[in-house]
Amino acid sequence: MRQASAADSAALAVVAAATFPLACPPHTTDEAKASFIAANLMPNNFDDYLADPARELFLAEVGGEAVGYTMLVVGEPQDPDVVAAITLRPSAELSKCYVMPGHHGAGIASLLMSATLDAARARGAAGIWLGVNEENERAQAFYEKSGFAKVGRKRFLVGERWEEDFVMERGISAPESSYAG
């Protein structure tokens, strides 16, 4: 597990394309998933994300193969529903947290979460928030285990359909790990 670099855009895009559909509710069409991936999760998108000083991405690898990633976005949220829901400032967003299916339950998501929380803390965030689909119970359970609590709702556009997300937030206090980057 390490901080991602500009050389990782293609690997991040492969993981994103494989994992994003897993977080979508069953009614999300294949066309909507493909459209979202094409617009937001291609190598050129990751080039931009990695070049953005407000973002940090972490990459998990097993045997040299990318198997998971997280994306931290530091700064005040732009979504008015999120602004109204979160209470801890300054804030950061856990924008992405995905692990390839064959590696679920291996502790990879927890390692990625610890590194991301440590990075948010190092950037001066008092709290971190995320959006998770209301139907994604597995992810909600993981986030609750990681100290997040539901604080509100927001909408998330996939294809032409608005999905309902929970907004979850947690404070950032003592270090989560000894991860040093």
MARSE-542899 format. One record per residue: residue in one letter; z, x, y of N, C-alpha, C, O in turn. Coordinates in steps of 0.02 Angstrom, whole numbers, padded with zeros to 5 digits, always signed. Example, Ala and Ser with C-alpha at 12.3 -4.5 7.8 and 13.67 -1.06 7.14 Angstrom:
2
A+00390+00660-00284+00390+00615-00225+00390+00660-00165+00423+00712-00166;S+00354+00642-00112+00357+00684-00053+00394+00645+00002+00402+00670+00057;
//
This chain:
181
M+00000+00043-00058+00000+00000+00000+00000+00045+00061+00039+00092+00066;R-00045+00029+00108-00052+00071+00167-00081+00032+00225-00107-00024+00216;Q-00077+00061+00284-00110+00031+00342-00185+00039+00333-00209+00093+00315;A-00222-00014+00346-00295-00012+00338-00326+00027+00396-00299+00029+00451;S-00383+00057+00382-00420+00095+00433-00491+00067+00439-00511+00023+00401;A-00528+00093+00487-00596+00070+00499-00640+00077+00437-00688+00039+00429;A-00624+00122+00393-00663+00132+00332-00651+00077+00280-00686+00075+00230;D-00603+00033+00293-00585-00018+00244-00616-00086+00255-00602-00133+00218;S-00659-00093+00305-00686-00159+00322-00720-00193+00262-00708-00253+00250;A-00760-00158+00226-00796-00188+00170-00748-00210+00115-00755-00264+00087;A-00698-00169+00099-00650-00186+00047-00608-00246+00069-00595-00291+00028;L-00588-00249+00132-00550-00306+00158-00591-00370+00153-00565-00422+00135;A-00655-00365+00169-00699-00424+00166-00706-00450+00095-00710-00510+00084;V-00709-00405+00046-00714-00426-00024-00651-00464-00045-00656-00517-00076;V-00593-00437-00027-00531-00471-00045-00527-00538-00008-00508-00589-00038;A-00545-00539+00056-00543-00601+00095-00588-00655+00065-00568-00712+00060;A-00648-00636+00046-00695-00685+00018-00671-00712-00049-00684-00770-00065;A-00636-00671-00087-00610-00694-00152-00547-00735-00146-00534-00779-00187;T-00506-00722-00094-00441-00754-00091-00437-00813-00043-00397-00859-00054;F-00476-00814+00010-00473-00869+00058-00482-00937+00023-00443-00983+00037;P-00531-00945-00021-00540-01010-00053-00479-01033-00093-00468-01093-00101;L-00438-00986-00117-00379-01004-00156-00326-01039-00114-00285-01076-00140;A-00328-01027-00049-00278-01057-00004-00300-01125+00023-00261-01160+00056;C-00362-01143+00009-00388-01207+00035-00368-01265-00010-00361-01257-00071;P-00358-01324+00020-00342-01382-00021-00402-01401-00065-00459-01383-00050;P-00390-01437-00119-00443-01454-00167-00503-01490-00137-00559-01483-00161;H-00492-01529-00084-00547-01567-00054-00593-01524-00011-00646-01549+00011;T-00576-01462+00003-00619-01419+00044-00682-01403+00006-00679-01378-00050;T-00739-01417+00036-00802-01406+00002-00819-01332-00003-00795-01292+00037;D-00859-01314-00052-00882-01245-00059-00921-01224+00003-00917-01166+00025;E-00959-01270+00032-00997-01255+00093-00951-01239+00151-00965-01193+00189;A-00897-01276+00158-00849-01263+00213-00815-01196+00203-00806-01159+00251;K-00796-01180+00142-00765-01115+00128-00814-01059+00144-00795-01010+00177;A-00876-01066+00122-00927-01014+00134-00940-01006+00208-00949-00950+00232;S-00942-01061+00244-00953-01058+00316-00897-01021+00352-00909-00980+00396;F-00834-01036+00333-00777-01002+00363-00779-00927+00348-00769-00885+00392;I-00793-00910+00285-00797-00839+00266-00852-00804+00306-00841-00749+00332;A-00911-00835+00311-00966-00805+00348-00950-00794+00422-00973-00746+00452;A-00912-00840+00450-00896-00835+00522-00836-00790+00537-00831-00764+00593;N-00791-00781+00489-00727-00748+00505-00706-00690+00460-00661-00652+00478;L-00736-00684+00401-00709-00636+00352-00761-00588+00324-00755-00566+00267;M-00810-00571+00363-00862-00523+00343-00842-00453+00366-00797-00446+00408;P-00874-00401+00340-00856-00333+00361-00858-00323+00437-00815-00289+00465;N-00907-00353+00472-00909-00345+00545-00849-00377+00579-00825-00352+00630;N-00823-00433+00551-00762-00463+00577-00703-00415+00569-00662-00408+00614;F-00699-00384+00510-00645-00337+00498-00652-00274+00541-00602-00244+00561;D-00714-00254+00556-00723-00199+00605-00689-00217+00671-00653-00176+00700;D-00701-00278+00694-00672-00301+00757-00596-00306+00752-00560-00284+00797;Y-00571-00335+00697-00499-00341+00688-00465-00273+00689-00413-00263+00721;L-00494-00225+00653-00465-00159+00649-00468-00121+00715-00427-00077+00727;A-00516-00137+00757-00522-00105+00823-00478-00136+00876-00469-00108+00930;D-00451-00195+00862-00410-00232+00911-00340-00203+00913-00305-00203+00862;P-00318-00177+00970-00251-00147+00974-00194-00197+00963-00137-00176+00952;A-00207-00262+00967-00155-00312+00956-00147-00328+00882-00104-00368+00863;R-00188-00298+00839-00186-00314+00767-00170-00252+00726-00188-00196+00743;E-00136-00264+00670-00125-00213+00619-00139-00246+00552-00116-00301+00539;L-00177-00211+00511-00192-00235+00444-00164-00187+00393-00166-00126+00402;F-00139-00216+00338-00112-00176+00284-00150-00194+00221-00167-00252+00209;L-00165-00143+00180-00206-00150+00121-00167-00127+00060-00138-00073+00059;A-00166-00169+00009-00136-00151-00055-00191-00132-00103-00242-00166-00108;E-00181-00077-00139-00229-00054-00188-00195-00040-00254-00137-00019-00257;V-00231-00053-00308-00209-00036-00375-00266+00003-00407-00321-00023-00414;G-00252+00064-00427-00304+00105-00457-00364+00115-00412-00421+00119-00435;G-00352+00119-00346-00406+00129-00298-00444+00067-00280-00491+00070-00240;E-00426+00010-00309-00460-00054-00295-00417-00096-00248-00357-00104-00258;A-00448-00123-00195-00413-00166-00148-00394-00231-00184-00437-00264-00214;V-00330-00249-00180-00306-00309-00214-00268-00357-00169-00249-00411-00191;G-00257-00338-00105-00222-00383-00060-00221-00354+00010-00233-00295+00021;Y-00206-00399+00058-00201-00375+00127-00161-00424+00169-00154-00483+00152;T-00136-00399+00225-00106-00440+00276-00136-00420+00343-00160-00364+00352;M-00133-00467+00391-00153-00453+00459-00099-00479+00506-00080-00537+00504;L-00075-00435+00548-00026-00450+00599-00062-00454+00666-00102-00411+00683;V-00046-00506+00706-00073-00513+00773-00013-00518+00820+00026-00565+00816;V-00007-00469+00864+00050-00467+00910+00030-00501+00976-00023-00489+01003;G+00074-00544+01001+00061-00576+01065+00075-00651+01062+00084-00679+01008;E+00076-00680+01120+00089-00752+01126+00032-00792+01094-00027-00777+01107;P+00048-00842+01053-00005-00882+01022-00044-00922+01074-00018-00936+01128;Q-00106-00939+01058-00149-00977+01103-00149-01051+01086-00164-01093+01129;D-00133-01068+01024-00133-01138+01002-00073-01175+01033-00016-01154+01022;P-00085-01229+01071-00029-01264+01103+00022-01292+01054+00082-01296+01070;D+00001-01312+00994+00048-01337+00944+00095-01282+00921+00154-01294+00909;V+00068-01222+00914+00109-01165+00893+00157-01146+00950+00216-01134+00938;V+00131-01143+01011+00172-01126+01069+00233-01173+01072+00289-01151+01085;A+00221-01237+01060+00275-01286+01062+00323-01280+01003+00382-01298+01010;A+00300-01256+00946+00340-01255+00886+00386-01194+00880+00443-01199+00859;I+00360-01136+00899+00400-01075+00887+00452-01066+00943+00442-01088+00999;T+00506-01033+00925+00562-01025+00972+00578-00952+00987+00615-00939+01035;L+00553-00906+00949+00571-00836+00956+00517-00797+00994+00458-00798+00975;R+00537-00765+01048+00491-00727+01089+00521-00658+01102+00582-00654+01106;P+00483-00605+01108+00410-00604+01097+00394-00617+01024+00435-00607+00979;S+00332-00640+01013+00312-00663+00947+00252-00624+00920+00215-00592+00957;A+00245-00628+00854+00186-00601+00820+00166-00653+00767+00207-00693+00745;E+00104-00650+00747+00078-00696+00696+00061-00657+00633+00029-00605+00635;L+00083-00684+00577+00058-00661+00512-00004-00702+00500-00001-00758+00474;S-00062-00674+00518-00124-00711+00518-00155-00716+00448-00187-00766+00432;K-00145-00666+00408-00173-00665+00340-00122-00634+00294-00089-00585+00311;C-00116-00662+00234-00074-00634+00181-00103-00657+00115-00090-00712+00092;Y-00143-00614+00084-00179-00633+00024-00176-00578-00029-00177-00519-00014;V-00170-00600-00092-00171-00555-00150-00219-00583-00201-00221-00644-00213;M-00258-00540-00231-00307-00561-00282-00270-00594-00341-00216-00573-00359;P-00301-00645-00370-00268-00685-00423-00241-00644-00481-00186-00659-00505;G-00276-00594-00504-00252-00555-00561-00191-00514-00546-00163-00481-00590;H-00168-00514-00483-00112-00473-00463-00053-00514-00435-00005-00487-00409;H-00058-00580-00441-00003-00623-00419+00058-00609-00463+00051-00597-00522;G+00116-00610-00433+00178-00601-00470+00196-00528-00483+00245-00514-00517;A+00157-00482-00456+00170-00410-00468+00209-00377-00412+00220-00317-00414;G+00229-00415-00362+00267-00387-00307+00225-00361-00249+00252-00335-00200;I+00160-00368-00254+00115-00342-00203+00124-00380-00138+00127-00349-00084;A+00128-00446-00141+00136-00485-00080+00201-00468-00044+00203-00465+00017;S+00254-00455-00082+00317-00436-00052+00312-00369-00016+00340-00360+00038;L+00277-00321-00046+00268-00256-00014+00227-00263+00050+00243-00233+00101;L+00174-00303+00047+00134-00315+00106+00175-00350+00160+00171-00332+00219;M+00215-00399+00141+00257-00434+00189+00306-00386+00222+00314-00388+00283;S+00338-00343+00183+00387-00296+00212+00354-00250+00263+00381-00238+00316;A+00295-00224+00246+00260-00180+00292+00241-00216+00356+00245-00188+00410;T+00219-00279+00349+00198-00318+00407+00258-00335+00452+00253-00331+00513;L+00314-00354+00421+00374-00368+00461+00398-00305+00497+00418-00308+00555;D+00396-00248+00462+00415-00185+00494+00370-00169+00553+00394-00145+00605;A+00305-00181+00545+00258-00168+00600+00271-00215+00659+00268-00193+00717;A+00286-00278+00646+00301-00325+00700+00364-00304+00737+00366-00306+00798;R+00413-00282+00700+00475-00258+00730+00462-00197+00773+00487-00192+00829;A+00422-00151+00748+00406-00090+00785+00367-00106+00849+00371-00069+00898;R+00331-00161+00849+00293-00183+00908+00335-00225+00956+00311-00248+01007;G+00400-00234+00939+00445-00268+00985+00450-00343+00976+00479-00377+01018;A+00422-00370+00922+00426-00443+00911+00497-00463+00890+00529-00429+00851;A+00520-00519+00917+00584-00547+00897+00575-00597+00840+00622-00610+00802;G+00515-00623+00833+00500-00672+00781+00428-00665+00759+00386-00636+00793;I+00415-00693+00701+00347-00693+00673+00334-00763+00646+00378-00795+00616;W+00273-00788+00657+00255-00855+00634+00190-00852+00594+00155-00802+00594;L+00176-00906+00558+00114-00913+00520+00097-00986+00513+00139-01030+00524;G+00035-00999+00496+00012-01065+00479-00006-01066+00406-00039-01020+00381;V+00014-01118+00370-00001-01125+00298-00018-01197+00284+00016-01243+00307;N-00071-01208+00246-00093-01276+00231-00037-01316+00198+00000-01290+00155;E-00030-01378+00219+00023-01421+00193+00020-01430+00118+00071-01443+00086;E-00039-01422+00088-00047-01431+00017-00037-01366-00023-00037-01368-00084;N-00029-01310+00010-00023-01245-00024+00051-01231-00038+00083-01192-00004;E+00076-01264-00090+00147-01259-00107+00166-01190-00131+00222-01167-00118;R+00122-01156-00166+00137-01088-00190+00150-01041-00132+00199-01004-00131;A+00106-01043-00082+00115-01000-00023+00178-01019+00015+00215-00976+00038;Q+00190-01084+00023+00250-01106+00058+00313-01080+00024+00359-01057+00058;A+00314-01082-00042+00373-01057-00079+00382-00982-00067+00438-00959-00057;F+00327-00944-00067+00332-00872-00054+00358-00860+00017+00401-00817+00026;Y+00331-00896+00065+00353-00885+00135+00426-00904+00144+00463-00870+00179;E+00447-00959+00112+00518-00977+00116+00562-00924+00085+00615-00907+00112;K+00541-00897+00028+00578-00842-00005+00580-00781+00041+00627-00741+00037;S+00530-00773+00083+00525-00717+00129+00562-00730+00195+00558-00689+00241;G+00597-00786+00200+00638-00800+00258+00607-00845+00311+00638-00855+00363;F+00548-00871+00299+00516-00916+00347+00541-00987+00337+00559-01007+00282;A+00543-01026+00391+00561-01096+00389+00508-01136+00427+00478-01112+00476;K+00497-01198+00405+00449-01242+00439+00478-01262+00507+00535-01285+00511;V+00437-01253+00559+00459-01270+00627+00412-01318+00663+00427-01341+00718;G+00355-01333+00632+00307-01378+00665+00244-01384+00624+00241-01365+00565;R+00193-01412+00657+00127-01422+00625+00073-01402+00674+00082-01402+00735;K+00015-01384+00645-00044-01370+00685-00105-01389+00644-00099-01402+00584;R-00162-01390+00676-00225-01404+00641-00265-01340+00634-00260-01295+00675;F-00305-01337+00580-00345-01278+00565-00414-01302+00542-00419-01341+00495;L-00466-01278+00575-00534-01301+00561-00566-01259+00506-00571-01198+00511;V-00587-01292+00452-00625-01261+00398-00689-01302+00390-00686-01360+00370;G-00745-01270+00405-00808-01307+00405-00806-01357+00462-00796-01339+00520;E-00817-01420+00446-00815-01472+00498-00753-01516+00491-00749-01569+00523;R-00705-01496+00450-00646-01537+00437-00583-01502+00463-00572-01443+00450;W-00543-01540+00499-00478-01515+00522-00428-01523+00466-00420-01577+00438;E-00394-01468+00449-00341-01469+00399-00274-01468+00435-00268-01445+00492;E-00223-01492+00401-00155-01493+00428-00117-01434+00400-00113-01425+00339;D-00088-01394+00444-00048-01336+00424+00024-01346+00448+00037-01377+00499;F+00070-01319+00409+00138-01310+00433+00140-01246+00474+00105-01198+00458;V+00178-01246+00527+00194-01184+00563+00262-01163+00537+00310-01201+00537;M+00266-01100+00514+00328-01073+00489+00346-01012+00531+00302-00976+00555;E+00411-01001+00540+00434-00946+00583+00496-00914+00553+00534-00947+00516;R+00505-00851+00568+00567-00816+00550+00582-00764+00602+00537-00738+00636;G+00646-00748+00608+00666-00694+00653+00656-00627+00620+00649-00621+00559;I+00655-00577+00662+00647-00509+00637+00710-00471+00658+00725-00465+00717;S+00745-00446+00608+00807-00410+00623+00804-00341+00592+00763-00299+00612;A+00847-00328+00544+00850-00261+00513+00785-00247+00475+00751-00293+00453;P+00769-00183+00468+00708-00165+00431+00707-00194+00361+00758-00200+00327;E+00646-00213+00340+00635-00243+00273+00628-00189+00220+00643-00202+00161;S+00605-00130+00239+00591-00079+00190+00594-00011+00224+00609-00005+00283;S+00579+00039+00185+00575+00106+00214+00503+00126+00224+00487+00186+00230;Y+00458+00076+00224+00386+00090+00233+00376+00129+00298+00400+00108+00351;A+00340+00184+00294+00330+00226+00352+00257+00231+00372+00240+00268+00418;G+00214+00193+00340+00143+00193+00359+00107+00245+00321+00047+00254+00330;
//
